Amino acid sequence: MGSFRQRISELLIEQRLATAEQLASMVAEASQQGKSFAKLLIERNIVPEGRLIELLSKELGMPMISLTKYRLDPKVASLVPERLARQYGMIAISKFGDRLVVAMADPLNIFAIDDLKTLAQIDINPVLSPQSEILRAIEQVYTPESAIAASLQPEIVAKSEEGNLDTAVALLLNESGEQEVPVVRVINLLVIEAMRRHASDIHLEPMQGTLRVRFRIDGKLIDSHRLPLAVQNPVLTRLKIMSGMNITEWRIPQDGRFKVRLDDREVDFRVSLLPITHGGKVVLRLLDQSNLSIGLDHLGFMPESIERFKVAVKRPYGMILVTGPTGSGKSTTLYSILNQLNQPTKNLITVEDPVEYQVEGITQVQVNPEVGLTFSTGLRALLRQSPDVVMVGEIRDFETADIAMKASLTGQLVLSTLHTNDAPSAVTRLIDMGVEPFLVASSVSLIQAQRLVRKLCQKCREPFRPDAKLLEKLEYKPDSKAVFYKAAGCRFCNNTGHRGRSGIVEVLDIDEHIRELIVSRAPSWEIKNYAVEKLGMVTLRQDGLEKASRGMTTLEEVVAVTAEE
């Protein structure tokens, strides 16, 4: 190992990339703390990993292999035992006769080569590869997706003495440093707990002296665990590897994803890493594929509200807009529609930022502004792909709105979202963006605003009679058979009184008179009054109060999510 550090140091000094003093202190630090010398060079911005590998390749006369462009054969890779692969940072990439080609970040480590040669009884040909790529390849080969999924099966964890998170954390704190099994158990148990509790997000937040774990359940963040700060690095590094992030980079935000199957549920995990003062905060968003196939009838919408929506979806062209704040279920609604429209006879294309659910049979485009792929450029390109149905993740600017609306007039059904408080406000928002009123009037066929309310736990809810003044203030006259309930709390709902969430909606169907109001630039309140009085539109609050009167949610919950009304 010393010769490797010495050779790197000589090269860097020769290239005037570092001074002898800098390198001497880093060699000492690597020795004292057991860190990788090459990793320290990269972390301290002495030299980029790619440049370091190029220098070594040229100096040693050794070929350089990029594993990201190399298809690994698991049978060949398994010729190197997993323990050895992880210990020395190596992976077998090909076999020629009695020679095994092995990718290594440190090809001068003669101890690693000798150990492998003795075990495999074969000659070893080392080649250079970046350490980050080797570590990622090791995870892919020795812990493939199927193995991760298998390790997450509840019966395996339940029968194991490490089925307790505290036990797994203790094992992780006491490990010697080479085996990664304890960190795998810690993450698996957190993932299983989140999925069993129907959490929508997992927050891992490094704080002073601890790693806080919170679950977002039914829209509310709940403190779940406080882990020792010592587990932060192995846990976050493992998550970065699983989600395909650059494990050597901690200074900039990163995104990734991985997939898990548990209890016949397939869940995508979208992972976001954000550098903060105490390290890196990671948020995992759980995207349950089973939500896509339940259909519009089972999203909690009232039959009378959703019937208009279903009629609009059957039209071959036009624009359907779903509005609401972040976390109001807009994506789930649109994906449920796409899933119903997903037939071999139709060409469905989406442009999203990011791609939330990956659906077989649908062409999905990921927005990438860094290379010029924005919503508008992506939408313009996909319209040349002869689509039948187009879904635009969000209309953010005039150009995207203009292209989407013109597409809806030329034979495509266009679905998209906007951030507005109610359905009529979407009209004024589009006009404020610069879209001509006549274009809005002729292209938009339906606008739906929605929110999510927490459902009452059916096992512990308690009936109560609301104050008459409150109902009068809310301008609501319940049916004589209406029964209101309040939240209580039990073991089944973790003493919250709520379990699950349901949608409340208002659906604005665009008729001829509303088109005239749009062209004349009428204010949103005038459009809303007409829709309520003449078309029988049920507002968000009215829909929520109706659900409360049927014992599905509480009055407090409805008032909270419709406060703007």
C-alpha positions in Angstrom: 0.0 0.0 0.0 2.9 2.3 0.8 4.2 2.0 -2.8 0.8 3.0 -4.2 0.8 6.2 -2.0 4.4 6.9 -3.0 3.7 6.5 -6.7 0.6 8.8 -6.5 2.5 11.4 -4.6 5.4 11.4 -7.1 3.0 11.8 -10.0 1.1 14.7 -8.3 4.2 16.6 -7.4 5.6 16.1 -10.9 2.3 17.4 -12.4 2.4 20.3 -9.9 -1.0 19.3 -8.6 0.1 19.2 -5.0 3.1 20.0 -2.7 5.2 17.4 -0.8 4.0 19.0 2.5 0.3 18.6 1.5 0.8 15.0 0.5 2.9 14.1 3.6 0.1 15.3 5.9 -2.5 13.4 4.0 -0.5 10.2 4.0 -0.2 10.6 7.8 -3.9 11.2 8.1 -4.7 8.2 5.9 -2.4 5.9 8.0 -3.7 7.2 11.4 -7.4 7.1 10.6 -7.4 4.1 8.3 -8.7 6.1 5.4 -8.2 5.6 1.7 -5.3 7.9 0.5 -6.9 8.2 -3.0 -10.3 9.0 -1.5 -8.7 11.8 0.6 -7.1 13.3 -2.5 -10.5 13.4 -4.2 -12.4 14.8 -1.2 -9.8 17.5 -0.6 -10.1 18.6 -4.3 -6.4 17.9 -5.0 -7.3 15.9 -8.1 -10.6 14.6 -9.7 -11.0 10.9 -9.6 -11.0 10.6 -13.4 -7.8 12.6 -13.7 -6.1 10.5 -11.0 -6.9 7.3 -12.8 -5.7 8.7 -16.1 -2.3 9.7 -14.5 -1.8 6.2 -13.0 -2.8 4.5 -16.2 -0.3 6.4 -18.2 2.5 6.1 -15.6 2.0 2.3 -14.9 1.3 1.5 -18.6 -1.9 -0.2 -17.3 -5.3 -0.1 -19.2 -8.1 2.0 -17.7 -11.6 0.5 -17.7 -14.8 2.5 -17.1 -17.2 0.0 -15.4 -20.2 2.2 -16.3 -19.8 1.2 -19.9 -18.9 -2.4 -19.1 -21.5 -5.2 -18.8 -20.4 -7.4 -15.9 -20.9 -11.2 -16.0 -22.1 -12.3 -12.5 -20.5 -15.8 -13.1 -17.1 -14.2 -13.7 -17.5 -11.7 -10.9 -18.3 -14.5 -8.4 -14.8 -16.0 -9.0 -13.7 -13.3 -6.5 -15.3 -14.0 -3.1 -17.5 -11.1 -1.8 -15.4 -10.7 1.3 -12.2 -10.2 -0.7 -14.0 -7.9 -3.2 -15.2 -5.6 -0.5 -11.9 -5.8 1.6 -9.6 -4.8 -1.3 -12.0 -2.9 -3.6 -11.8 -5.2 -6.6 -14.1 -6.9 -9.0 -13.5 -9.5 -11.8 -14.7 -8.3 -15.2 -13.5 -11.1 -17.6 -11.7 -14.4 -17.9 -9.4 -15.5 -20.7 -8.2 -19.1 -20.3 -6.2 -19.3 -17.1 -6.1 -15.5 -16.6 -8.7 -13.4 -14.7 -8.9 -9.7 -15.4 -9.7 -7.8 -12.2 -10.6 -4.1 -11.9 -8.9 -2.4 -9.0 -8.5 1.2 -7.7 -5.1 0.1 -6.2 -3.4 -2.2 -8.7 -0.1 -2.0 -6.8 -1.6 -3.8 -3.8 0.4 -7.1 -4.1 -1.2 -8.5 -1.0 -4.7 -8.3 -2.6 -3.4 -9.9 -5.8 -1.6 -12.7 -4.0 -4.6 -13.5 -1.8 -6.9 -13.7 -4.8 -4.4 -15.7 -6.8 -4.1 -18.2 -3.9 -7.9 -18.5 -3.4 -8.9 -18.7 -7.1 -5.9 -20.7 -8.3 -5.6 -18.5 -11.4 -3.3 -15.8 -12.7 -4.5 -12.2 -12.1 -4.3 -9.3 -14.6 -5.2 -6.1 -12.8 -6.7 -3.1 -14.6 -7.4 0.4 -13.3 -10.9 1.6 -12.5 -12.3 4.5 -10.3 -13.1 3.4 -6.8 -16.6 4.8 -6.9 -17.4 2.6 -10.0 -15.9 -0.5 -8.4 -18.0 0.0 -5.2 -21.1 0.5 -7.2 -20.4 -2.6 -9.3 -19.8 -4.7 -6.1 -23.2 -3.7 -4.9 -24.8 -4.6 -8.2 -23.1 -8.0 -8.5 -23.2 -9.2 -4.9 -26.4 -7.5 -3.8 -28.6 -7.4 -6.9 -32.1 -6.0 -6.8 -33.6 -9.5 -6.3 -31.3 -10.1 -3.3 -32.3 -6.7 -1.8 -35.9 -7.5 -2.3 -35.4 -11.0 -0.8 -33.7 -9.6 2.2 -36.7 -7.3 2.8 -39.1 -10.2 3.1 -40.8 -9.9 6.5 -40.6 -13.5 7.4 -36.8 -13.4 7.0 -36.4 -10.4 9.3 -39.0 -11.6 11.8 -37.2 -14.9 12.3 -33.8 -13.2 12.7 -32.5 -12.0 16.1 -31.5 -8.8 14.2 -35.1 -8.1 13.5 -34.9 -5.2 16.0 -33.5 -1.9 14.8 -31.7 -1.2 18.1 -29.9 -4.6 17.7 -29.0 -3.9 14.1 -27.6 -0.4 15.1 -25.6 -2.0 17.9 -24.1 -4.5 15.5 -23.2 -1.7 13.1 -21.5 0.3 15.8 -19.5 -2.8 16.9 -18.4 -4.0 13.4 -14.8 -4.1 12.4 -15.3 -2.1 9.2 -15.2 -4.6 6.4 -18.6 -6.4 6.6 -21.5 -4.3 5.4 -24.2 -6.7 6.6 -25.2 -4.6 9.7 -25.7 -1.5 7.7 -27.9 -3.5 5.2 -30.0 -4.7 8.2 -30.4 -1.1 9.5 -31.7 0.2 6.2 -33.8 -2.8 5.5 -35.6 -2.5 8.9 -36.2 1.2 8.4 -37.6 0.6 4.9 -39.8 -2.3 6.2 -41.1 -0.1 9.0 -41.9 2.8 6.7 -43.8 0.5 4.2 -45.7 -1.3 7.0 -46.8 2.1 8.5 -47.8 3.4 5.0 -45.4 6.3 5.3 -45.0 8.5 2.2 -41.5 9.7 3.1 -38.5 8.8 5.2 -36.3 11.7 6.5 -32.8 11.0 7.7 -31.5 14.2 9.3 -28.0 14.5 10.8 -28.1 16.7 13.8 -25.6 17.6 16.5 -24.8 14.3 18.1 -27.5 12.2 16.5 -29.2 11.0 13.3 -32.9 11.8 13.5 -35.3 9.5 11.5 -38.8 10.8 10.8 -41.6 9.2 8.8 -44.3 11.3 7.0 -47.5 9.4 7.7 -50.8 10.8 6.4 -49.1 14.1 5.6 -47.6 14.6 9.1 -44.0 14.1 10.0 -43.6 11.9 13.0 -40.3 11.4 15.0 -39.5 7.6 14.8 -35.9 7.0 15.9 -32.8 8.7 17.1 -29.7 6.8 15.9 -26.1 7.4 17.1 -24.2 9.8 14.8 -21.6 7.1 14.2 -24.0 5.2 11.9 -24.5 8.3 9.7 -21.7 7.7 7.2 -22.2 3.9 6.6 -26.0 4.4 6.3 -25.9 7.3 4.0 -23.1 5.8 1.9 -25.1 2.6 1.5 -28.2 4.5 0.4 -26.1 6.4 -2.2 -24.8 3.1 -3.6 -28.3 1.6 -3.7 -29.8 4.6 -5.5 -26.9 5.0 -8.0 -25.4 8.2 -6.7 -21.8 9.3 -6.7 -20.5 8.1 -3.4 -17.4 10.3 -3.5 -19.3 13.5 -3.8 -20.9 15.1 -0.7 -20.8 18.8 -1.6 -23.7 19.1 -4.0 -27.3 17.8 -4.0 -27.9 14.4 -5.7 -30.9 12.4 -6.7 -31.3 8.6 -7.3 -33.8 5.8 -6.9 -34.2 2.1 -6.2 -37.0 -0.4 -6.1 -38.2 -2.8 -3.4 -40.9 -5.5 -3.3 -42.6 -6.4 0.0 -45.8 -8.2 0.8 -46.7 -8.3 -2.9 -46.2 -4.5 -3.1 -43.7 -3.0 -5.4 -42.5 0.4 -4.2 -40.1 2.8 -5.9 -37.9 4.8 -3.6 -36.9 8.3 -5.0 -33.9 9.4 -3.0 -32.8 13.0 -2.6 -29.5 14.0 -0.8 -28.9 17.6 0.4 -25.6 18.8 1.9 -26.3 20.5 5.3 -24.2 21.8 8.2 -23.9 18.4 10.0 -23.5 16.2 6.9 -26.0 15.1 4.3 -29.8 15.0 4.8 -31.5 12.2 2.9 -35.2 12.1 2.1 -36.7 8.9 0.6 -40.1 9.3 -1.2 -42.1 6.0 -1.3 -43.9 5.7 -4.6 -46.3 2.7 -4.3 -47.0 1.1 -7.8 -50.3 -0.4 -6.4 -51.7 3.2 -6.2 -51.7 3.4 -10.0 -54.1 0.5 -10.7 -56.9 1.3 -8.2 -58.7 3.6 -10.6 -60.4 7.0 -10.1 -63.4 5.4 -8.3 -61.2 4.4 -5.4 -59.2 7.6 -4.8 -61.8 8.8 -2.4 -63.7 11.1 -4.8 -67.5 11.4 -4.6 -69.3 9.7 -7.5 -71.1 12.9 -8.6 -67.8 14.8 -8.7 -65.7 12.3 -10.6 -68.4 11.4 -13.2 -67.5 14.7 -15.1 -63.9 13.8 -14.9 -64.4 10.4 -16.4 -66.4 11.9 -19.3 -63.6 14.3 -20.1 -61.0 11.5 -20.1 -62.9 9.7 -22.8 -62.6 12.6 -25.2 -59.9 12.1 -27.9 -58.5 15.6 -27.5 -58.5 18.7 -25.2 -56.7 19.6 -22.0 -57.4 18.4 -18.5 -55.8 20.3 -15.7 -55.4 19.0 -12.1 -54.5 21.8 -9.6 -53.5 21.9 -6.0 -50.5 22.5 -3.7 -47.5 20.1 -3.5 -48.6 16.8 -1.8 -52.2 17.0 -2.8 -52.2 13.8 -4.9 -52.1 15.4 -8.3 -49.5 12.9 -9.7 -51.5 9.9 -8.3 -54.6 11.2 -10.1 -52.9 11.7 -13.4 -51.0 8.3 -13.2 -54.3 6.6 -12.4 -55.8 8.1 -15.6 -52.7 7.1 -17.6 -52.9 3.6 -16.3 -56.5 3.3 -17.5 -55.7 4.7 -20.9 -52.6 2.6 -21.2 -53.5 0.3 -24.1 -51.4 -1.2 -27.0 -53.5 0.8 -29.4 -52.5 4.1 -27.9 -49.2 6.0 -27.8 -48.8 7.6 -24.3 -45.9 9.9 -23.6 -45.0 11.9 -20.5 -42.5 14.7 -19.8 -41.8 15.0 -16.1 -39.4 16.5 -13.5 -38.8 14.0 -12.0 -40.4 10.8 -13.3 -42.4 9.8 -10.3 -43.7 6.3 -11.3 -42.1 4.1 -13.9 -44.9 2.5 -15.9 -44.5 -0.2 -18.4 -46.0 0.7 -21.8 -45.7 4.4 -21.4 -42.8 6.5 -22.9 -41.5 8.7 -20.1 -39.1 11.6 -20.6 -37.0 13.0 -17.7 -36.5 16.8 -17.8 -32.8 17.7 -17.7 -32.3 21.6 -17.8 -28.5 21.1 -17.6 -28.4 19.8 -21.2 -31.3 22.0 -22.4 -34.1 19.4 -22.0 -36.8 21.5 -20.4 -40.6 21.0 -20.3 -41.0 23.1 -23.4 -38.2 21.5 -25.5 -39.2 18.0 -24.4 -42.9 18.7 -25.2 -42.0 20.0 -28.6 -39.9 16.9 -29.4 -42.5 14.4 -28.2 -45.2 15.9 -30.3 -43.2 14.7 -33.3 -43.6 11.1 -31.9 -47.2 10.9 -32.9 -48.7 10.7 -29.4 -52.4 10.0 -28.6 -52.1 11.1 -24.9 -49.5 13.5 -23.5 -48.9 14.2 -19.9 -46.8 17.3 -18.9 -45.7 17.0 -15.3 -46.3 20.7 -14.6 -47.0 23.9 -16.6 -44.5 26.4 -15.3 -44.1 29.0 -18.1 -45.7 30.5 -21.1 -43.9 28.5 -23.7 -44.9 25.1 -22.1 -48.5 26.3 -21.7 -48.7 27.6 -25.3 -47.3 24.3 -26.8 -49.5 22.1 -24.6 -52.6 24.0 -25.5 -51.9 24.0 -29.2 -51.3 20.2 -29.0 -54.7 19.7 -27.3 -56.3 21.5 -30.3 -54.6 19.3 -32.9 -55.8 15.9 -31.8 -54.0 15.0 -28.6 -55.5 14.5 -25.1 -53.2 16.6 -22.8 -53.0 16.1 -19.1 -51.1 18.5 -16.8 -50.9 20.2 -13.4 -50.9 23.7 -12.0 -50.4 25.1 -8.6 -53.6 27.1 -7.8 -56.0 27.2 -4.8 -59.1 26.3 -6.7 -60.2 25.2 -10.2 -61.4 28.6 -11.6 -58.0 30.2 -10.6 -56.2 28.0 -13.1 -57.8 30.0 -15.9 -56.5 33.3 -14.6 -53.1 31.8 -13.9 -52.8 30.7 -17.6 -53.8 34.1 -18.8 -51.4 35.8 -16.4 -48.6 33.6 -17.9 -49.3 35.2 -21.3 -51.6 32.7 -23.0 -54.3 34.2 -25.1 -57.8 33.9 -23.5 -59.3 32.5 -26.7 -56.6 29.7 -26.6 -57.4 28.8 -23.0 -61.2 28.8 -23.8 -60.9 26.6 -26.8 -58.3 24.1 -25.5 -59.2 23.4 -21.8 -62.1 21.0 -21.4 -62.0 20.4 -17.6 -60.1 21.6 -14.5 -60.0 19.7 -11.2 -58.8 21.1 -7.9 -58.0 18.7 -5.2 -56.7 18.3 -1.6 -56.0 15.3 0.7 -57.7 15.0 4.1 -56.8 12.4 6.8 -59.4 9.7 7.1 -60.7 8.8 10.6 -59.6 5.5 12.1 -62.7 3.3 11.8 -61.8 1.4 14.9 -61.7 4.2 17.4 -63.6 7.2 16.0 -66.2 8.7 18.4 -69.5 10.3 17.3 -70.2 13.9 18.4 -72.6 16.7 17.7 -71.0 19.8 16.2 -71.9 23.2 17.5 -74.7 24.8 15.4 -72.9 28.1 15.2 -69.9 26.3 13.7 -72.0 24.7 11.0 -73.7 28.1 10.3 -70.4 29.8 10.0 -69.3 27.1 7.5 -72.6 27.7 5.6 -73.4 24.0 5.8 -76.7 22.4 6.5 -76.2 18.6 7.0 -78.7 16.0 6.2 -80.8 14.8 9.1 -79.1 11.4 8.8 -75.6 12.9 9.0 -73.4 11.6 11.8 -70.2 13.5 12.6 -67.2 11.9 14.3 -64.0 13.0 16.1 -60.6 11.4 16.3 -59.8 9.4 19.4 -56.7 7.2 19.0 -55.9 3.5 19.4 -53.1 1.0 18.8 -54.3 0.4 15.3 -53.7 4.0 14.2 -50.7 4.7 16.5 -52.9 6.8 18.7 -53.4 9.5 16.1 -57.1 8.9 15.4 -56.4 8.9 11.7 -55.4 6.2 9.2 -54.9 6.8 5.5 -55.9 9.8 3.4 -58.7 10.6 1.0 -59.2 13.1 -1.8 -61.6 16.0 -1.8 -62.2 17.7 -5.2 -64.0 20.4 -7.1 -64.5 19.8 -10.8 -65.0 22.7 -13.2 -66.5 21.5 -16.6 -65.9 24.1 -19.3 -69.2 24.9 -21.1 -69.9 27.6 -23.7 -70.8 30.3 -21.2 -67.6 29.8 -19.2 -65.7 30.0 -22.5 -67.3 33.4 -23.1 -66.3 34.5 -19.5 -62.7 33.4 -20.2 -62.5 35.2 -23.5 -63.8 38.4 -21.8 -61.2 37.9 -19.0 -63.8 37.6 -16.3 -62.3 37.2 -12.8 -62.1 33.7 -11.3 -64.8 34.4 -8.6 -67.3 35.2 -11.4 -66.5 31.9 -13.1 -66.8 30.1 -9.8 -70.2 31.6 -8.9 -71.6 30.6 -12.3 -70.2 27.1 -12.0 -71.7 26.6 -8.5 -75.1 28.2 -9.3 -75.7 27.0 -12.8 -73.6 23.9 -13.3 -73.9 22.5 -9.7 -70.2 22.5 -9.1 -69.3 21.2 -5.6 -66.5 23.2 -4.1 -63.6 21.8 -2.2 -65.1 22.8 1.2 -68.5 21.4 0.3 -67.0 18.1 -0.8 -65.0 17.9 2.4 -68.0 18.8 4.6 -70.0 16.1 2.9 -67.3 13.6 3.7 -67.2 14.8 7.3 -71.0 14.3 7.6 -70.5 10.7 6.5 -67.9 9.9 9.1 -65.0 9.7 6.7 -63.0 12.7 8.2 -63.3 15.4 10.8 -64.6 19.0 10.5 -61.2 20.3 11.7 -59.4 18.4 9.0 -61.7 19.9 6.3 -61.4 23.4 7.6 -57.6 23.1 7.8 -57.0 22.0 4.2 -59.6 24.4 2.7 -58.6 27.5 4.8 -58.3 29.7 1.7 -62.0 29.4 1.2 
